[in-house]
């Protein structure tokens, strides 16, 4: 029982970290993707790549981790109801 709770908490922390890592990685990827298309020139389109990468990262967060967070929320609600 203790190991089960420990694994659940570690998994929750992992999901929280990944919620932050995906948009950051998207921003980095967008920066370098736009840089490679502009021929290495400083054309000012890097900001668009960063914003696009963050948006794609947030969409991936919603698709990949949204259901997991929803399950965590349901589990917390059931525990509250169980205690009453």
N, C-alpha and C positions, 0 to 999 in steps of 0.2 A: 504494500500500500504506500509506503514511504517512497519507494523507487518510482512508482507510478506518478505520484505528485511531483517528484523532482524532474522527471522526464517531461511532464506536462509544462512545468514552469520554464524549463530550458527551451522547449519548443516555442513557447509564447515569446520568450526573449529573442529567439532566432527570427521569428516572424516580424517582430518589431524592428530589428536591425535591418532586415531585408526590405522593409517598407521605406527605409531611408536610403539604403544602398542603391536600389533600382533607379530612382530619379537622378541620383548623383552620377551613376554610371551612364545613364542616358544623356546627361549634360556633357559629360566628357566625350562620349561617342559622337554626339551632335557637333561638338566643337571640332573634333578631328575630321569628321566626315565632310563638313563644309570647307575646312582648310584644304582637304585633298582635291575638292572640286574647283576651288578657286585658283588652283595653280600655285599655291603658296603665297599669293599676293595678299596684302592686307586690305581686303575689299570692304570690310565692315559687316560682312554677312555672318560672322562668327556668332553674334548675339542671337540671330535667328536659329542657328544650329543648336545653340544651348537651350533656347526656349523650346524648340521642337523636341529635343531629346528629353527634357524634363516632362513635357506633356506625354510623350510616348511612355516614359517610365511610370508616370502616374496611372496611365491606362493599364499598363501591365500589372501594377500594384492592385488595381481594382479587379482585374480579371483573375490573377493568380492567388492573391491573398485575401480578397474580399470574402469569399465563402468560408475561409478558415477563421477569419475574425468574427464572422457571423456565428459560427459554431461556438467560439469562445464566449460570445455574448449570451447565447442561448444557455450555455452551461452555467454561466454566472447567475443568470436569472433563475434557473432551476434550483441552484443552491440556495438562493435567497428565499424562494418559495418553500423549499424543504425545511428551512430553519424556522419558518413561521408556524 
